[in-house]
Amino acid sequence: MNVVVFGGSQAQEGSSAYEQARELGAQLANLGYVVITGGYMGIMEAASRGAHEAGGHVVGVTCDEIEAWRKIRHNPWVKEERRRSTLFDRLQSLVLEGDAGIALPGGPGTLAEIALMWNLMIINAQPPKPLILLGGGWKSVFGQMFKEFNSYIPGLQRELLYFADSVDTAVKLISETGKG
């Protein structure tokens, strides 16, 4: 099973978000899942590191446009790089290549990944798969969105999202709702 981990690039080693992502990567690898990330720093690095340290396979989906903008390369724990030219190609790969997705804290990029994966499931452009939003921040953001835009987001669309308060809960949801 391929699990895509989404999350921001700002998390630093030693921070709670970084350590949470590292633990998530380790737990997924211990279950034999392939961990796929955006391949760079922050949450992506932490999940990659945790999976690598647990003996798992780590895929990083990278792109020329990000590297031209930021002058970086993939993190050292990526064992298989899937290089794309554009950010759009990278987003497509990330949301389509996973059997499940887990989003940790992040910014606009993470929100775009969640929204794209969710919307593709809504319109049946990809089969339903677990999309788990980890942490109180996402629950708050989406709770507010559901409240403010209630009539635009029917219950069946909301049911495509799962919320988890801990890494253990997220991993359990993957096992229960995915193919794992």
Backbone bond lengths (Angstrom), bond angles and torsions (degrees), N, CA, C in turn:
res aa  C-N    CA-C-N  psi(-1)  N-CA   C-N-CA  omega(-1)  CA-C   N-CA-C  phi
1 M - - - 1.452 - - 1.525 109.23 -
2 N 1.313 116.28 135.96 1.461 122.51 177.76 1.524 108.94 -100.97
3 V 1.332 116.66 123.46 1.456 121.35 178.96 1.524 108.46 -116.53
4 V 1.332 115.54 121.97 1.452 121.32 177.96 1.518 108.70 -89.95
5 V 1.327 115.70 129.46 1.458 121.37 176.68 1.525 107.67 -108.34
6 F 1.332 115.12 118.00 1.454 122.09 177.64 1.524 108.98 -99.82
7 G 1.318 117.05 147.55 1.457 120.01 175.63 1.507 111.74 171.97
8 G 1.296 115.42 164.19 1.457 122.50 -173.58 1.514 115.09 -72.90
9 S 1.306 114.28 158.99 1.467 121.79 -178.59 1.522 112.50 -87.94
10 Q 1.321 118.44 -4.22 1.463 121.25 -173.33 1.528 114.93 -86.09
11 A 1.321 118.69 -18.81 1.470 120.70 -176.87 1.523 110.37 -62.10
12 Q 1.314 116.13 132.51 1.462 122.79 -179.27 1.521 111.21 -103.90
13 E 1.324 115.68 148.47 1.459 120.65 176.38 1.522 109.70 -51.34
14 G 1.327 115.80 133.19 1.456 121.70 -179.31 1.516 113.77 95.64
15 S 1.325 117.59 -19.00 1.466 119.91 177.80 1.531 108.94 -73.74
16 S 1.320 116.36 159.31 1.461 119.45 -179.27 1.531 111.21 -62.95
17 A 1.334 118.29 -38.48 1.472 120.94 179.48 1.526 110.63 -64.71
18 Y 1.321 117.15 -42.20 1.464 120.99 179.45 1.525 109.75 -62.89
19 E 1.310 116.54 -47.99 1.465 120.13 -177.63 1.524 111.55 -66.73
20 Q 1.318 117.66 -34.28 1.466 121.37 176.10 1.529 109.81 -63.78
21 A 1.320 117.29 -44.17 1.467 121.43 178.92 1.526 111.18 -66.21
22 R 1.309 116.47 -38.14 1.469 120.79 177.89 1.527 110.61 -63.11
23 E 1.325 116.05 -43.59 1.472 120.80 177.38 1.526 110.34 -64.16
24 L 1.322 117.37 -41.18 1.464 121.02 178.27 1.519 110.43 -59.89
25 G 1.320 117.22 -48.26 1.464 120.65 178.56 1.523 111.92 -57.75
26 A 1.327 116.29 -42.37 1.469 120.62 179.69 1.531 111.24 -64.52
27 Q 1.325 117.08 -45.51 1.464 119.41 -179.46 1.528 111.63 -63.79
28 L 1.322 116.83 -41.44 1.467 119.99 178.88 1.524 110.73 -63.13
29 A 1.329 116.76 -44.09 1.471 120.60 179.28 1.521 110.94 -64.33
30 N 1.322 117.28 -39.39 1.468 120.79 179.22 1.521 112.28 -62.50
31 L 1.327 116.67 -24.72 1.462 120.84 176.51 1.532 112.17 -88.50
32 G 1.321 116.61 0.14 1.457 121.12 178.45 1.520 114.16 87.74
33 Y 1.326 118.17 10.38 1.458 121.75 -179.83 1.531 110.22 -82.15
34 V 1.317 116.12 146.26 1.456 122.44 171.10 1.525 106.81 -81.49
35 V 1.317 116.73 132.53 1.460 121.62 178.89 1.526 108.49 -101.38
36 I 1.332 115.15 123.68 1.462 121.70 178.51 1.523 107.58 -114.71
37 T 1.327 116.19 130.59 1.467 121.00 176.50 1.521 108.81 -133.80
38 G 1.323 114.54 176.79 1.456 120.45 173.68 1.513 112.72 -70.27
39 G 1.326 116.64 -8.13 1.460 121.99 169.25 1.512 117.86 85.83
40 Y 1.301 118.28 -5.30 1.463 118.93 -174.78 1.526 112.01 -102.16
41 M 1.312 118.60 -133.49 1.463 122.58 -170.82 1.532 111.81 -100.30
42 G 1.323 114.91 -175.56 1.460 121.23 177.53 1.519 112.56 68.88
43 I 1.327 116.10 -131.28 1.461 121.90 -179.55 1.524 110.51 -59.05
44 M 1.336 116.92 -40.17 1.468 121.50 -179.47 1.526 110.53 -60.55
45 E 1.332 116.26 -45.05 1.460 121.44 178.27 1.522 111.20 -63.50
46 A 1.322 115.99 -45.44 1.464 120.49 -176.63 1.524 111.58 -62.88
47 A 1.327 117.57 -45.75 1.471 120.24 178.75 1.526 110.42 -64.67
48 S 1.324 116.45 -40.66 1.469 120.86 177.50 1.527 110.56 -61.83
49 R 1.304 115.67 -45.01 1.466 120.98 -179.51 1.525 111.65 -62.16
50 G 1.334 115.91 -47.64 1.459 119.59 -180.00 1.518 112.18 -59.76
51 A 1.332 116.07 -43.26 1.471 120.24 179.05 1.525 110.74 -65.77
52 H 1.315 116.68 -43.91 1.467 120.61 179.66 1.534 110.88 -61.98
53 E 1.328 116.52 -47.03 1.465 120.88 -179.15 1.527 111.96 -62.52
54 A 1.326 117.19 -25.63 1.467 121.53 178.29 1.533 111.41 -90.20
55 G 1.323 116.76 3.71 1.463 120.54 177.18 1.512 114.60 87.44
56 G 1.317 117.44 14.69 1.464 121.05 -177.88 1.516 113.53 -88.42
57 H 1.322 114.42 171.35 1.467 121.37 177.20 1.523 108.57 -93.40
58 V 1.330 116.16 131.07 1.459 122.46 -176.18 1.519 109.69 -119.99
59 V 1.328 115.53 125.26 1.462 122.55 177.06 1.521 107.81 -110.75
60 G 1.321 116.28 133.85 1.462 121.61 174.76 1.517 109.73 -116.86
61 V 1.318 116.58 124.03 1.466 121.10 177.83 1.524 106.88 -98.41
62 T 1.311 116.18 109.16 1.461 122.65 -173.83 1.524 110.37 -113.62
63 C 1.331 116.15 171.84 1.464 117.13 177.89 1.521 112.49 -153.23
64 D 1.319 113.55 151.51 1.463 121.93 -178.77 1.526 111.91 -60.41
65 E 1.336 117.59 -42.00 1.470 120.17 -176.81 1.524 112.37 -62.09
66 I 1.318 117.93 -41.62 1.470 120.10 178.55 1.521 109.98 -65.95
67 E 1.321 116.64 -42.43 1.461 119.45 -177.44 1.525 112.41 -70.64
68 A 1.304 118.27 -28.66 1.460 120.82 174.29 1.528 110.23 -70.58
69 W 1.320 116.42 -34.85 1.459 122.45 -179.70 1.525 112.14 -75.84
70 R 1.338 116.96 -42.48 1.458 121.19 -171.04 1.526 114.01 -108.52
71 K 1.301 119.62 -11.94 1.473 123.81 179.90 1.527 112.15 56.34
72 I 1.330 115.63 51.67 1.463 121.46 177.46 1.517 109.32 -131.01
73 R 1.310 115.01 168.14 1.466 123.07 173.21 1.520 107.64 -123.20
74 H 1.331 115.24 174.27 1.468 118.59 -179.21 1.520 111.13 -63.45
75 N 1.323 115.50 158.86 1.464 120.54 -178.59 1.531 110.41 -71.68
76 P 1.322 117.40 159.62 1.473 120.41 -173.23 1.525 115.43 -69.48
77 W 1.327 118.27 -10.02 1.463 120.73 -178.56 1.525 112.95 -92.42
78 V 1.309 116.75 -4.31 1.469 120.78 175.93 1.520 108.16 -73.81
79 K 1.321 116.80 125.35 1.463 121.37 179.50 1.517 112.11 -100.90
80 E 1.331 116.67 -22.90 1.466 121.19 177.71 1.526 107.83 -134.56
81 E 1.312 115.65 114.85 1.463 119.94 177.60 1.519 109.48 -94.94
82 R 1.329 115.34 130.59 1.466 121.73 173.06 1.526 106.27 -112.59
83 R 1.294 114.83 97.21 1.462 121.57 -172.92 1.521 110.97 -85.73
84 R 1.312 116.05 134.40 1.457 122.99 177.00 1.526 108.67 -123.04
85 S 1.315 116.98 158.63 1.462 120.77 -179.71 1.519 112.13 -78.16
86 T 1.332 116.16 -47.15 1.461 120.12 -172.14 1.521 112.10 -117.08
87 L 1.313 114.06 163.60 1.465 119.85 176.07 1.521 110.49 -63.34
88 F 1.328 117.44 -38.14 1.471 119.75 177.70 1.525 111.17 -60.69
89 D 1.333 117.11 -43.65 1.467 120.16 177.92 1.524 110.80 -63.23
90 R 1.320 116.63 -39.45 1.467 121.49 179.33 1.524 110.34 -64.38
91 L 1.332 116.62 -46.42 1.466 119.76 178.74 1.520 110.97 -59.39
92 Q 1.318 116.26 -44.23 1.463 120.05 179.37 1.524 110.59 -59.33
93 S 1.306 117.44 -45.60 1.468 120.61 179.09 1.518 111.19 -60.88
94 L 1.315 116.76 -46.68 1.460 119.90 -177.63 1.517 112.22 -61.38
95 V 1.318 117.98 -44.07 1.464 119.05 -175.19 1.528 113.16 -80.56
96 L 1.321 117.63 -22.20 1.468 119.44 -177.86 1.528 114.26 -96.86
97 E 1.331 118.07 -26.54 1.461 120.25 -173.02 1.521 113.94 -83.47
98 G 1.311 117.52 -12.36 1.454 119.94 -179.52 1.513 112.49 -92.23
99 D 1.321 114.92 150.14 1.461 121.55 171.93 1.522 110.42 -86.91
100 A 1.335 115.56 -12.29 1.457 123.06 178.22 1.516 107.41 -160.82
101 G 1.321 115.92 159.81 1.457 121.45 176.66 1.513 110.46 -134.16
102 I 1.328 115.18 142.96 1.458 121.52 175.14 1.521 106.96 -129.32
103 A 1.331 116.20 125.49 1.458 120.99 178.81 1.523 110.25 -107.52
104 L 1.319 115.22 126.70 1.458 122.83 173.30 1.525 107.48 -101.57
105 P 1.328 119.02 -176.81 1.464 119.79 -179.27 1.532 112.23 -55.27
106 G 1.320 114.34 144.58 1.456 119.83 179.41 1.509 110.80 -173.08
107 G 1.307 115.07 -174.47 1.455 121.63 -177.54 1.515 111.97 -113.80
108 P 1.332 116.91 -142.40 1.465 121.09 -175.88 1.528 113.83 -59.29
109 G 1.317 117.64 -37.78 1.461 119.88 179.78 1.519 111.65 -64.54
110 T 1.314 116.91 -44.05 1.460 121.30 179.11 1.533 110.16 -65.35
111 L 1.314 116.31 -41.49 1.460 120.01 177.89 1.531 110.77 -62.62
112 A 1.329 117.15 -39.95 1.470 120.88 177.92 1.520 110.87 -62.65
113 E 1.329 117.05 -40.96 1.464 121.08 179.52 1.526 110.90 -64.00
114 I 1.336 116.07 -45.94 1.462 120.28 178.32 1.525 109.81 -60.06
115 A 1.333 116.36 -50.09 1.463 120.90 -175.63 1.524 111.50 -62.15
116 L 1.320 117.46 -41.30 1.464 120.15 -179.16 1.525 110.91 -66.55
117 M 1.322 117.28 -47.63 1.460 120.30 -179.83 1.528 110.67 -61.72
118 W 1.318 116.73 -44.10 1.455 122.51 179.86 1.527 110.46 -62.78
119 N 1.322 117.21 -46.88 1.462 120.36 -177.60 1.521 111.79 -66.42
120 L 1.321 118.39 -36.94 1.464 120.44 177.08 1.532 110.81 -62.97
121 M 1.330 116.80 -35.81 1.462 119.13 176.09 1.530 110.75 -70.97
122 I 1.320 116.89 -38.79 1.472 120.81 -179.92 1.527 110.90 -58.70
123 I 1.337 116.77 -43.33 1.474 119.64 -176.48 1.527 112.66 -91.71
124 N 1.328 116.44 10.85 1.470 122.79 178.91 1.519 113.45 61.55
125 A 1.330 117.11 27.50 1.463 120.80 174.66 1.526 110.84 -80.07
126 Q 1.311 116.16 -15.22 1.463 122.38 170.32 1.517 106.87 -146.65
127 P 1.321 116.05 150.79 1.467 118.41 -178.02 1.527 110.72 -66.62
128 P 1.320 116.16 152.84 1.470 118.83 176.35 1.526 110.30 -58.25
129 K 1.309 114.88 139.32 1.461 122.58 176.13 1.514 107.70 -148.20
130 P 1.302 118.07 158.28 1.457 119.25 -178.71 1.530 111.78 -59.63
131 L 1.306 116.43 127.41 1.466 123.51 171.48 1.521 105.28 -125.93
132 I 1.316 114.39 103.75 1.459 121.62 -170.99 1.524 109.21 -108.79
133 L 1.315 115.29 126.67 1.457 121.71 179.37 1.522 107.23 -103.66
134 L 1.326 115.36 114.57 1.460 122.22 -171.42 1.529 110.93 -98.03
135 G 1.313 115.17 122.53 1.454 120.88 175.48 1.514 113.09 111.26
136 G 1.311 114.67 154.72 1.454 121.53 -178.66 1.516 114.30 -64.40
137 G 1.312 117.73 -26.65 1.460 120.58 -179.60 1.511 112.37 -60.40
138 W 1.335 116.61 -47.51 1.467 119.64 179.84 1.521 111.09 -66.58
139 K 1.315 116.65 -38.61 1.467 119.35 179.08 1.530 110.12 -61.77
140 S 1.314 116.47 -39.63 1.457 121.29 178.40 1.527 111.42 -67.62
141 V 1.325 116.70 -46.62 1.469 121.59 -179.60 1.520 110.79 -60.02
142 F 1.313 116.02 -50.75 1.461 118.98 -177.38 1.529 111.83 -73.16
143 G 1.327 117.96 -31.58 1.454 120.32 174.41 1.527 110.77 -60.16
144 Q 1.320 115.93 -43.56 1.461 120.38 177.72 1.529 111.01 -66.09
145 M 1.321 116.41 -40.58 1.465 120.38 178.39 1.527 110.37 -62.89
146 F 1.319 117.41 -45.16 1.461 121.26 179.10 1.534 110.72 -61.90
147 K 1.322 116.39 -38.02 1.468 120.48 179.74 1.532 110.76 -68.08
148 E 1.315 116.48 -48.45 1.468 120.92 -175.13 1.526 112.99 -73.17
149 F 1.328 116.53 -33.79 1.462 121.00 -175.81 1.526 111.29 -117.11
150 N 1.295 116.06 36.45 1.450 123.86 -173.99 1.525 113.23 -47.13
151 S 1.314 117.86 -51.00 1.468 120.48 -174.69 1.526 112.97 -72.27
152 Y 1.325 117.87 -13.23 1.464 121.42 -179.62 1.528 112.84 -92.07
153 I 1.326 116.47 -11.75 1.464 120.34 -175.16 1.526 108.71 -128.87
154 P 1.344 116.71 87.01 1.471 120.09 -178.93 1.532 112.07 -62.24
155 G 1.308 114.43 160.35 1.460 121.41 -179.04 1.517 114.19 -53.12
156 L 1.328 118.20 -40.70 1.468 120.45 -179.70 1.526 112.01 -61.84
157 Q 1.317 116.80 -32.22 1.470 120.15 176.96 1.529 110.71 -73.75
158 R 1.302 116.50 -38.46 1.469 121.05 178.70 1.527 111.39 -64.59
159 E 1.328 115.23 -34.01 1.463 120.02 -177.93 1.525 113.13 -68.28
160 L 1.313 117.92 -10.87 1.466 121.16 176.65 1.528 112.32 -77.84
161 L 1.321 116.80 -13.42 1.467 121.92 179.05 1.520 109.79 -103.28
162 Y 1.318 115.03 140.09 1.460 121.89 175.12 1.523 107.40 -118.33
163 F 1.321 116.02 144.94 1.455 121.00 178.99 1.524 108.57 -118.48
164 A 1.334 115.31 137.10 1.462 120.96 -179.76 1.526 108.93 -132.98
165 D 1.310 115.40 139.99 1.466 120.54 178.95 1.525 112.68 -93.37
166 S 1.339 117.40 -12.20 1.466 119.83 -177.49 1.527 109.91 -145.68
167 V 1.316 114.97 162.50 1.465 121.24 175.79 1.522 109.71 -60.15
168 D 1.324 117.27 -44.23 1.462 120.18 -179.46 1.528 111.32 -57.98
169 T 1.331 116.66 -43.43 1.466 120.54 179.21 1.520 110.98 -64.99
170 A 1.327 117.28 -42.06 1.473 120.91 179.43 1.521 110.91 -61.74
171 V 1.318 116.88 -45.15 1.467 120.76 -179.62 1.529 110.13 -66.08
172 K 1.308 117.42 -38.91 1.464 120.87 177.01 1.529 110.51 -62.77
173 L 1.339 117.50 -41.79 1.463 120.80 177.83 1.524 111.88 -62.11
174 I 1.336 116.49 -38.95 1.472 119.88 177.02 1.516 109.68 -60.67
175 S 1.315 116.41 -46.40 1.454 120.57 -178.64 1.518 112.34 -64.43
176 E 1.332 117.29 -36.43 1.464 121.64 -176.93 1.529 112.90 -81.31
177 T 1.313 117.80 -34.82 1.455 120.69 -172.85 1.524 114.06 -104.99
178 G 1.323 116.41 -17.25 1.462 120.39 -178.08 1.505 111.64 -97.77
179 K 1.307 114.14 -161.12 1.465 121.06 179.93 1.519 111.21 -93.35
180 G 1.334 115.95 2.27 1.445 119.24 -172.09 1.492 115.49 -83.48
